[in-house]
Amino acid sequence: MEHFTPISALIGGLLIGASAALLLVLNGRIAGISGILGGLVPPERGQARWRLAFLAGMFIAPLVYVGFGGILPTVVVDAPLPMLVVAGLIVGFGTRLGSGCTSGHGVCGIGRGSPRSLVATAVFLTVAVATVFVTRHVIGM
Amino acid sequence: MPQILSAFGSGLLFGHGLIVSQMVNPAKVLGFLDVFGHWDPSLALVMGGAVAVSALGTLIARRRGVPVLASRLEIPSRRDLDPRLIGGAALFGLGWGLIGLCPGPALVGLTFGPTGVFVFVAAMILGMAIFRLVPADWPQVTFRREASRVDG
């Protein structure tokens, strides 16, 4: 429990929620990152510009954060290269097959009470917890 | 043009949320997923806060009926559960649990994280491209074949 950061977690969550609310109320779109990115692979006609603009906002966020005096958290990636490739492949494929990720299902879908998103979130959370349990406590990676 | 600006602003907010909550750090996410170890419940508060505000947004959007800048709401209306949803979510959970990166934090961490994030994002985009090769009715097609064999 020593790494528990409730205040920053809640503020960050509210910002993510505000982003999703804004995109829905203004543009009528779901702020699901895998869907926004996946719609660019390859780009769908007439849908590419707002998707690119959203992603540009995400890319620039760290710069703006630092510009206003924020200190970026350290990003620790502690995995061998082949595992990064395999995980990236299945996250990309899986989120498209399952129509969403943490944001699309977890934040937006649960936020509107979608049964599909509730089930999807329960499945990916359970599998992720089981995966961490196996890698950390069974195999001991 | 207004829709492009609002999408940009929304992405900017989303990125800040992931930075402030430290979700951009896979080690932090793995700490949340490690329920049976030194569990860090922070991510539950990120999700809780995000769902609350997103629910409010959905309420406002549905009351208005039409978005402020677009002609209609693009809200998914399906309610059925199918093998694609469950299988896709399970695959995503496996990849998420292996590294601690999901699509949003991976994209935000691309500009200031280690090269591992870049490798992950490149593979993720390739995974999305491979998905385009999958037939729209896969994997249900196998069920139908088996069913017809039983009937016939």
Chai-1 contact restraints between the chains, C-beta under 6 A:
chainA,res_idxA,chainB,res_idxB,connection_type,confidence,min_distance_angstrom,max_distance_angstrom,comment,restraint_id
A,H3,B,G31,contact,1.0,0.0,6.0,A-B,restraint_1
A,H3,B,D40,contact,1.0,0.0,6.0,A-B,restraint_2
A,F4,B,D40,contact,1.0,0.0,6.0,A-B,restraint_3
A,F4,B,S42,contact,1.0,0.0,6.0,A-B,restraint_4
A,T5,B,S42,contact,1.0,0.0,6.0,A-B,restraint_5
A,P6,B,L45,contact,1.0,0.0,6.0,A-B,restraint_6
A,S8,B,V20,contact,1.0,0.0,6.0,A-B,restraint_7
A,A9,B,S21,contact,1.0,0.0,6.0,A-B,restraint_8
A,A9,B,S42,contact,1.0,0.0,6.0,A-B,restraint_9
A,A9,B,L45,contact,1.0,0.0,6.0,A-B,restraint_10
A,A9,B,V46,contact,1.0,0.0,6.0,A-B,restraint_11
A,L10,B,L45,contact,1.0,0.0,6.0,A-B,restraint_12
A,L10,B,G49,contact,1.0,0.0,6.0,A-B,restraint_13
A,I11,B,V20,contact,1.0,0.0,6.0,A-B,restraint_14
A,G12,B,G17,contact,1.0,0.0,6.0,A-B,restraint_15
A,G12,B,V20,contact,1.0,0.0,6.0,A-B,restraint_16
A,G12,B,S21,contact,1.0,0.0,6.0,A-B,restraint_17
A,G12,B,V46,contact,1.0,0.0,6.0,A-B,restraint_18
A,G13,B,L45,contact,1.0,0.0,6.0,A-B,restraint_19
A,G13,B,V46,contact,1.0,0.0,6.0,A-B,restraint_20
A,G13,B,G49,contact,1.0,0.0,6.0,A-B,restraint_21
A,G13,B,A50,contact,1.0,0.0,6.0,A-B,restraint_22
A,L14,B,G49,contact,1.0,0.0,6.0,A-B,restraint_23
A,L14,B,V53,contact,1.0,0.0,6.0,A-B,restraint_24
A,L15,B,L13,contact,1.0,0.0,6.0,A-B,restraint_25
A,L15,B,H16,contact,1.0,0.0,6.0,A-B,restraint_26
A,L15,B,G17,contact,1.0,0.0,6.0,A-B,restraint_27
A,I16,B,F14,contact,1.0,0.0,6.0,A-B,restraint_28
A,I16,B,G17,contact,1.0,0.0,6.0,A-B,restraint_29
A,I16,B,A50,contact,1.0,0.0,6.0,A-B,restraint_30
A,G17,B,G49,contact,1.0,0.0,6.0,A-B,restraint_31
A,G17,B,A50,contact,1.0,0.0,6.0,A-B,restraint_32
A,G17,B,V53,contact,1.0,0.0,6.0,A-B,restraint_33
A,G17,B,S54,contact,1.0,0.0,6.0,A-B,restraint_34
A,A18,B,L13,contact,1.0,0.0,6.0,A-B,restraint_35
A,A18,B,V53,contact,1.0,0.0,6.0,A-B,restraint_36
A,S19,B,S10,contact,1.0,0.0,6.0,A-B,restraint_37
A,S19,B,L13,contact,1.0,0.0,6.0,A-B,restraint_38
A,S19,B,F14,contact,1.0,0.0,6.0,A-B,restraint_39
A,A20,B,S54,contact,1.0,0.0,6.0,A-B,restraint_40
A,A20,B,G57,contact,1.0,0.0,6.0,A-B,restraint_41
A,A21,B,V53,contact,1.0,0.0,6.0,A-B,restraint_42
A,A21,B,S54,contact,1.0,0.0,6.0,A-B,restraint_43
A,A21,B,G57,contact,1.0,0.0,6.0,A-B,restraint_44
A,L22,B,S10,contact,1.0,0.0,6.0,A-B,restraint_45
A,L23,B,S10,contact,1.0,0.0,6.0,A-B,restraint_46
A,L24,B,G57,contact,1.0,0.0,6.0,A-B,restraint_47
A,L24,B,A61,contact,1.0,0.0,6.0,A-B,restraint_48
A,V25,B,G57,contact,1.0,0.0,6.0,A-B,restraint_49
A,V25,B,I60,contact,1.0,0.0,6.0,A-B,restraint_50
A,V25,B,A61,contact,1.0,0.0,6.0,A-B,restraint_51
A,L26,B,S6,contact,1.0,0.0,6.0,A-B,restraint_52
A,L26,B,V68,contact,1.0,0.0,6.0,A-B,restraint_53
A,L26,B,L69,contact,1.0,0.0,6.0,A-B,restraint_54
A,N27,B,Q3,contact,1.0,0.0,6.0,A-B,restraint_55
A,N27,B,S6,contact,1.0,0.0,6.0,A-B,restraint_56
A,N27,B,P67,contact,1.0,0.0,6.0,A-B,restraint_57
A,N27,B,L69,contact,1.0,0.0,6.0,A-B,restraint_58
A,N27,B,A70,contact,1.0,0.0,6.0,A-B,restraint_59
A,G28,B,P67,contact,1.0,0.0,6.0,A-B,restraint_60
A,G28,B,A70,contact,1.0,0.0,6.0,A-B,restraint_61
A,G28,B,R72,contact,1.0,0.0,6.0,A-B,restraint_62
A,G28,B,L73,contact,1.0,0.0,6.0,A-B,restraint_63
A,G28,B,E74,contact,1.0,0.0,6.0,A-B,restraint_64
A,R29,B,E74,contact,1.0,0.0,6.0,A-B,restraint_65
A,I33,B,P103,contact,1.0,0.0,6.0,A-B,restraint_66
A,I33,B,G104,contact,1.0,0.0,6.0,A-B,restraint_67
A,S34,B,P103,contact,1.0,0.0,6.0,A-B,restraint_68
A,G38,B,M128,contact,1.0,0.0,6.0,A-B,restraint_69
A,V41,B,I125,contact,1.0,0.0,6.0,A-B,restraint_70
A,V41,B,M128,contact,1.0,0.0,6.0,A-B,restraint_71
A,V41,B,A129,contact,1.0,0.0,6.0,A-B,restraint_72
A,R49,B,I4,contact,1.0,0.0,6.0,A-B,restraint_73
A,W50,B,Q3,contact,1.0,0.0,6.0,A-B,restraint_74
A,W50,B,I4,contact,1.0,0.0,6.0,A-B,restraint_75
A,W50,B,A7,contact,1.0,0.0,6.0,A-B,restraint_76
A,A53,B,I4,contact,1.0,0.0,6.0,A-B,restraint_77
A,A53,B,A7,contact,1.0,0.0,6.0,A-B,restraint_78
A,A53,B,F8,contact,1.0,0.0,6.0,A-B,restraint_79
A,F54,B,A7,contact,1.0,0.0,6.0,A-B,restraint_80
A,F54,B,S10,contact,1.0,0.0,6.0,A-B,restraint_81
A,F54,B,G11,contact,1.0,0.0,6.0,A-B,restraint_82
A,A56,B,F8,contact,1.0,0.0,6.0,A-B,restraint_83
A,G57,B,F8,contact,1.0,0.0,6.0,A-B,restraint_84
A,G57,B,G11,contact,1.0,0.0,6.0,A-B,restraint_85
A,G57,B,L12,contact,1.0,0.0,6.0,A-B,restraint_86
A,M58,B,G11,contact,1.0,0.0,6.0,A-B,restraint_87
A,M58,B,F14,contact,1.0,0.0,6.0,A-B,restraint_88
A,M58,B,G15,contact,1.0,0.0,6.0,A-B,restraint_89
A,M58,B,L107,contact,1.0,0.0,6.0,A-B,restraint_90
A,M58,B,V108,contact,1.0,0.0,6.0,A-B,restraint_91
A,F59,B,T111,contact,1.0,0.0,6.0,A-B,restraint_92
A,A61,B,L12,contact,1.0,0.0,6.0,A-B,restraint_93
A,A61,B,G15,contact,1.0,0.0,6.0,A-B,restraint_94
A,A61,B,H16,contact,1.0,0.0,6.0,A-B,restraint_95
A,P62,B,T111,contact,1.0,0.0,6.0,A-B,restraint_96
A,P62,B,F112,contact,1.0,0.0,6.0,A-B,restraint_97
A,Y65,B,I19,contact,1.0,0.0,6.0,A-B,restraint_98
A,L72,B,F112,contact,1.0,0.0,6.0,A-B,restraint_99
A,P73,B,Q22,contact,1.0,0.0,6.0,A-B,restraint_100
A,P73,B,N25,contact,1.0,0.0,6.0,A-B,restraint_101
A,V75,B,V24,contact,1.0,0.0,6.0,A-B,restraint_102
A,V75,B,N25,contact,1.0,0.0,6.0,A-B,restraint_103
A,V75,B,G109,contact,1.0,0.0,6.0,A-B,restraint_104
A,V75,B,G113,contact,1.0,0.0,6.0,A-B,restraint_105
A,V76,B,N25,contact,1.0,0.0,6.0,A-B,restraint_106
A,V76,B,A27,contact,1.0,0.0,6.0,A-B,restraint_107
A,V77,B,P26,contact,1.0,0.0,6.0,A-B,restraint_108
A,V77,B,P114,contact,1.0,0.0,6.0,A-B,restraint_109
A,V77,B,G116,contact,1.0,0.0,6.0,A-B,restraint_110
A,A79,B,I99,contact,1.0,0.0,6.0,A-B,restraint_111
A,M83,B,L98,contact,1.0,0.0,6.0,A-B,restraint_112
A,L84,B,G116,contact,1.0,0.0,6.0,A-B,restraint_113
A,L84,B,V119,contact,1.0,0.0,6.0,A-B,restraint_114
A,L84,B,F120,contact,1.0,0.0,6.0,A-B,restraint_115
A,V85,B,A123,contact,1.0,0.0,6.0,A-B,restraint_116
A,A87,B,G95,contact,1.0,0.0,6.0,A-B,restraint_117
A,A87,B,L98,contact,1.0,0.0,6.0,A-B,restraint_118
A,A87,B,I99,contact,1.0,0.0,6.0,A-B,restraint_119
A,G88,B,F120,contact,1.0,0.0,6.0,A-B,restraint_120
A,G88,B,A123,contact,1.0,0.0,6.0,A-B,restraint_121
A,G88,B,M124,contact,1.0,0.0,6.0,A-B,restraint_122
A,L89,B,A123,contact,1.0,0.0,6.0,A-B,restraint_123
A,L89,B,G127,contact,1.0,0.0,6.0,A-B,restraint_124
A,I90,B,L91,contact,1.0,0.0,6.0,A-B,restraint_125
A,I90,B,L94,contact,1.0,0.0,6.0,A-B,restraint_126
A,I90,B,G95,contact,1.0,0.0,6.0,A-B,restraint_127
A,V91,B,F92,contact,1.0,0.0,6.0,A-B,restraint_128
A,V91,B,G95,contact,1.0,0.0,6.0,A-B,restraint_129
A,V91,B,M124,contact,1.0,0.0,6.0,A-B,restraint_130
A,G92,B,M124,contact,1.0,0.0,6.0,A-B,restraint_131
A,G92,B,G127,contact,1.0,0.0,6.0,A-B,restraint_132
A,G92,B,M128,contact,1.0,0.0,6.0,A-B,restraint_133
A,F93,B,G127,contact,1.0,0.0,6.0,A-B,restraint_134
A,F93,B,I130,contact,1.0,0.0,6.0,A-B,restraint_135
A,F93,B,F131,contact,1.0,0.0,6.0,A-B,restraint_136
A,G94,B,G88,contact,1.0,0.0,6.0,A-B,restraint_137
A,G94,B,L91,contact,1.0,0.0,6.0,A-B,restraint_138
A,G94,B,F92,contact,1.0,0.0,6.0,A-B,restraint_139
A,T95,B,F92,contact,1.0,0.0,6.0,A-B,restraint_140
A,R96,B,M128,contact,1.0,0.0,6.0,A-B,restraint_141
A,R96,B,F131,contact,1.0,0.0,6.0,A-B,restraint_142
A,L97,B,R84,contact,1.0,0.0,6.0,A-B,restraint_143
A,L97,B,G88,contact,1.0,0.0,6.0,A-B,restraint_144
A,G98,B,L85,contact,1.0,0.0,6.0,A-B,restraint_145
A,G98,B,G88,contact,1.0,0.0,6.0,A-B,restraint_146
A,G98,B,A89,contact,1.0,0.0,6.0,A-B,restraint_147
A,G98,B,F92,contact,1.0,0.0,6.0,A-B,restraint_148
A,C101,B,C102,contact,1.0,0.0,6.0,A-B,restraint_149
A,C101,B,P103,contact,1.0,0.0,6.0,A-B,restraint_150
A,T102,B,C102,contact,1.0,0.0,6.0,A-B,restraint_151
A,S103,B,G104,contact,1.0,0.0,6.0,A-B,restraint_152
A,V107,B,A50,contact,1.0,0.0,6.0,A-B,restraint_153
A,V107,B,V51,contact,1.0,0.0,6.0,A-B,restraint_154
A,V107,B,S54,contact,1.0,0.0,6.0,A-B,restraint_155
A,C108,B,S54,contact,1.0,0.0,6.0,A-B,restraint_156
A,I110,B,V51,contact,1.0,0.0,6.0,A-B,restraint_157
A,G111,B,V51,contact,1.0,0.0,6.0,A-B,restraint_158
A,G111,B,S54,contact,1.0,0.0,6.0,A-B,restraint_159
A,G111,B,A55,contact,1.0,0.0,6.0,A-B,restraint_160
A,G111,B,T58,contact,1.0,0.0,6.0,A-B,restraint_161
A,R112,B,T58,contact,1.0,0.0,6.0,A-B,restraint_162
A,P115,B,R79,contact,1.0,0.0,6.0,A-B,restraint_163
A,R116,B,L85,contact,1.0,0.0,6.0,A-B,restraint_164
A,V119,B,L81,contact,1.0,0.0,6.0,A-B,restraint_165
A,A120,B,L85,contact,1.0,0.0,6.0,A-B,restraint_166
A,A120,B,A89,contact,1.0,0.0,6.0,A-B,restraint_167
A,V123,B,I86,contact,1.0,0.0,6.0,A-B,restraint_168
A,V123,B,A89,contact,1.0,0.0,6.0,A-B,restraint_169
A,V123,B,A90,contact,1.0,0.0,6.0,A-B,restraint_170
A,F124,B,A89,contact,1.0,0.0,6.0,A-B,restraint_171
A,F124,B,F92,contact,1.0,0.0,6.0,A-B,restraint_172
A,F124,B,G93,contact,1.0,0.0,6.0,A-B,restraint_173
A,V127,B,A90,contact,1.0,0.0,6.0,A-B,restraint_174
A,V127,B,G93,contact,1.0,0.0,6.0,A-B,restraint_175
A,V127,B,L94,contact,1.0,0.0,6.0,A-B,restraint_176
A,A128,B,L33,contact,1.0,0.0,6.0,A-B,restraint_177
A,A128,B,G93,contact,1.0,0.0,6.0,A-B,restraint_178
A,A128,B,W96,contact,1.0,0.0,6.0,A-B,restraint_179
A,A128,B,G97,contact,1.0,0.0,6.0,A-B,restraint_180
A,V129,B,L33,contact,1.0,0.0,6.0,A-B,restraint_181
A,V129,B,V35,contact,1.0,0.0,6.0,A-B,restraint_182
A,T131,B,L94,contact,1.0,0.0,6.0,A-B,restraint_183
A,T131,B,G97,contact,1.0,0.0,6.0,A-B,restraint_184
A,T131,B,L98,contact,1.0,0.0,6.0,A-B,restraint_185
A,V132,B,L30,contact,1.0,0.0,6.0,A-B,restraint_186
A,V132,B,L33,contact,1.0,0.0,6.0,A-B,restraint_187
A,V132,B,D34,contact,1.0,0.0,6.0,A-B,restraint_188
A,V132,B,G97,contact,1.0,0.0,6.0,A-B,restraint_189
A,F133,B,F36,contact,1.0,0.0,6.0,A-B,restraint_190
A,R136,B,D34,contact,1.0,0.0,6.0,A-B,restraint_191
A,R136,B,G37,contact,1.0,0.0,6.0,A-B,restraint_192
A,H137,B,F36,contact,1.0,0.0,6.0,A-B,restraint_193
